Amino acid sequence: MSDVKRQPTAVDAGAILARVRAQRPRVHCLMNTVVQKFTADGITVVGGIPSMTSSRDEIADFVAKADALTINLGTLDAERRAVIRIAVDIANASGKPWIMDPVHCDYSPGRLEFARELISLGPTIVRGNRAEMSVICDTRASLRIQTGPVDELADGERRVSIRNGHPWMAQVTGTGCLSGGIIAAFMAVEPDALTAAACALSVTGSAAEIAATHAQGPGTFEPAFLDALASLDEHELNQRARIEA
């Protein structure tokens, strides 16, 4: 039997979304505090169960009960660094998948140092924009995602591009953070990280395209985006998802 991993497809996107809705995975989010509600709402409408606590007293219990973990460095302080370290230790010890978004690691040496510390602990996925990824050269992550007008994914064996989305996503704070949460939900039900991430990004991108047809601008785009995520189904994804090798 061949060990070559296959490329993800639009059919996979619909199938994994259906599994998320059936299995209701728990996703713990150590998230930019500016976008916690938006992220929680997005995970909920695709079928996941979010938890958001960053309490040092509770974090070990919450991560232990979660199926996947998403970490975002957006609003970072000493307490949050300590909590993130605990969360990663629990996730690694129990074999849970986790995604790390090194937000603004290109802005300050201290943030970059912490991002590299986390990467050395072996996240399943590191996801960042071009500027962030350019200052992180080596990574133990199984999968690297560079986001932009076209999302680029690579796991050492495969390279995949996601060509779904809309420019208004860049004008609504938190769409990237929310997509990280949805990737985590998809990883909880799909062991192939690249397939999970590619399909999750095609879901958020397709939802953005649908939302843009109903919105007048960024202000009305945000609720329309959540509505589109909630209503997406396998048939629509089969038609819309643009996952390219």
C-alpha positions in Angstrom: 0.0 0.0 0.0 1.3 3.5 -0.9 2.3 5.8 1.9 1.8 8.9 -0.3 -0.8 11.2 1.1 -3.5 12.3 -1.3 -4.5 15.9 -2.1 -7.6 17.3 -0.3 -10.6 18.1 -2.5 -13.8 20.1 -2.3 -15.6 16.8 -1.5 -13.4 16.4 1.6 -14.4 19.9 2.7 -18.1 19.1 2.8 -17.5 15.7 4.4 -15.3 17.1 7.2 -17.8 19.9 7.9 -20.5 17.3 8.2 -18.3 15.3 10.7 -17.7 18.5 12.8 -21.5 19.0 13.0 -22.1 15.4 13.9 -19.3 15.0 16.4 -19.3 18.5 18.0 -15.6 18.7 18.9 -14.5 20.9 21.8 -12.0 23.6 20.9 -10.1 25.5 23.5 -9.0 29.0 22.4 -6.3 31.1 23.9 -7.2 33.9 21.7 -6.7 37.6 21.0 -9.1 39.2 23.5 -10.4 41.6 20.9 -12.0 38.8 18.9 -13.0 36.2 21.5 -16.8 36.4 20.9 -16.5 36.5 17.1 -14.2 33.4 17.2 -16.5 31.6 19.6 -19.5 32.3 17.5 -17.7 31.1 14.4 -16.7 27.8 16.0 -20.2 27.3 17.3 -22.0 27.9 14.0 -19.9 25.3 12.2 -20.7 22.8 14.9 -17.9 23.0 17.4 -18.0 23.8 21.1 -15.6 26.6 22.0 -14.1 27.4 25.4 -12.2 30.5 26.0 -10.8 30.7 29.6 -7.3 32.0 30.1 -7.3 31.4 33.9 -4.1 29.9 35.1 -6.1 27.9 37.7 -8.4 26.4 35.1 -6.4 26.1 31.9 -5.1 22.5 32.5 -8.6 21.2 33.1 -10.1 22.9 30.1 -7.4 21.8 27.6 -7.6 18.2 29.0 -11.3 18.2 28.1 -10.8 19.8 24.7 -10.3 17.9 21.4 -8.0 20.6 19.9 -6.3 23.8 20.9 -5.8 27.1 19.1 -3.3 29.7 20.3 -3.1 33.2 19.0 -0.5 35.7 20.3 -2.5 38.8 19.5 -2.9 40.3 23.0 0.1 39.0 24.9 1.3 39.6 28.4 3.2 37.7 31.1 0.2 36.0 32.5 -1.0 34.8 29.1 2.5 33.5 28.2 2.4 31.4 31.4 -1.1 30.1 30.6 -0.1 29.2 27.0 2.9 27.2 28.2 0.6 25.2 30.5 -1.9 24.6 27.7 0.8 23.4 25.3 2.2 21.0 27.9 -1.2 19.5 28.4 -1.9 19.3 24.6 1.4 17.6 23.9 1.2 15.2 26.8 -2.2 14.0 25.6 -1.5 14.0 21.9 -4.1 16.7 21.1 -3.6 18.7 17.8 -2.9 22.4 18.2 -2.4 25.4 15.9 -0.3 28.5 16.7 -0.8 31.9 15.1 2.3 34.0 15.8 0.5 37.3 15.4 2.8 40.3 15.0 5.9 38.2 15.8 7.6 40.5 13.3 6.9 43.6 15.5 9.0 42.9 18.6 12.0 40.7 19.5 10.3 39.5 22.7 7.2 38.3 20.8 9.4 36.6 18.1 11.4 34.8 20.8 8.2 33.5 22.4 6.8 32.4 19.0 10.0 30.5 18.4 9.8 28.9 21.8 6.3 27.6 21.0 7.3 26.4 17.6 10.1 24.4 19.2 7.4 22.5 21.1 6.0 21.1 17.9 2.6 22.5 17.1 0.6 20.6 14.5 0.2 23.8 12.5 1.9 27.2 12.4 -0.3 29.8 10.6 0.7 33.4 9.8 0.8 36.1 7.2 3.8 36.6 4.9 5.6 39.1 7.2 5.2 36.8 10.2 6.3 33.7 8.4 9.3 35.4 6.9 10.9 35.8 10.3 10.3 32.2 11.4 12.7 30.1 9.3 12.8 26.7 10.9 9.7 25.0 12.4 8.9 21.7 13.9 5.3 22.1 12.9 3.9 19.4 10.7 2.2 22.0 8.5 2.9 25.7 7.7 0.2 28.0 6.4 0.9 31.4 4.9 -2.3 33.4 4.6 -3.1 36.1 2.1 -5.2 36.7 -1.0 -4.3 33.1 -1.7 -3.6 30.8 1.3 -0.6 28.5 0.8 -0.2 25.3 2.8 2.8 23.0 2.9 3.7 19.9 5.0 7.0 18.8 3.4 5.3 16.4 1.1 2.4 18.4 -0.4 1.7 22.0 -1.3 -1.9 23.2 -1.6 -3.4 26.6 -2.4 -6.8 27.8 -1.3 -8.4 30.4 -3.6 -11.6 31.2 -1.7 -12.3 34.4 0.1 -13.2 38.0 -0.3 -11.3 41.3 0.3 -13.7 42.3 3.1 -12.2 39.6 5.3 -9.2 41.8 5.7 -11.4 44.7 6.9 -13.1 42.8 9.7 -10.9 42.2 12.8 -10.8 38.6 13.7 -11.6 36.7 10.5 -8.1 35.2 10.6 -8.4 34.3 14.3 -11.8 32.7 13.7 -10.4 30.6 10.8 -7.8 29.3 13.2 -10.5 28.1 15.5 -12.3 26.4 12.7 -9.1 24.8 11.6 -8.7 23.4 15.1 -12.3 22.0 15.0 -11.5 20.3 11.7 -8.2 18.9 13.1 -10.3 17.4 15.9 -12.2 15.1 13.5 -9.6 14.7 10.7 -6.1 13.3 11.4 -4.5 14.6 8.2 -3.6 18.2 9.3 -3.2 19.5 5.7 -6.6 18.1 4.6 -8.2 19.5 7.8 -6.6 23.0 7.4 -7.2 23.2 3.6 -10.9 22.3 4.0 -11.4 24.6 6.9 -9.9 27.5 5.0 -12.1 26.7 2.0 -15.1 26.8 4.3 -14.3 30.2 5.7 -13.4 31.5 2.3 -16.6 30.2 0.7 -18.6 31.7 3.5 -17.0 35.0 2.9 -17.9 34.9 -0.8 -21.5 34.2 0.1 -21.6 36.9 2.7 -20.3 39.5 0.3 -23.3 39.0 -1.9 -25.6 40.1 0.9 -23.5 42.8 2.6 -23.1 46.5 1.8 -19.6 46.8 3.3 -17.5 45.5 6.2 -20.0 46.4 8.9 -22.8 44.3 7.4 -20.3 41.7 6.2 -19.5 40.4 9.7 -23.0 39.1 10.6 -23.5 37.9 7.1 -20.3 35.9 7.3 -21.6 34.1 10.5 -24.9 33.4 8.8 -23.1 32.0 5.7 -20.9 29.7 7.9 -24.1 28.5 9.6 -25.9 27.7 6.4 -23.0 26.1 4.4 -23.6 22.5 3.3 -21.8 19.8 1.4 -23.5 20.6 -1.9 -22.5 24.3 -1.8 -18.9 23.5 -0.8 -18.7 21.0 -3.7 -19.5 23.8 -6.0 -17.5 26.6 -4.3 -14.3 25.2 -2.7 -11.2 25.9 -4.7 -8.5 23.7 -3.3 -5.6 23.4 -5.7 -2.5 21.3 -5.7 
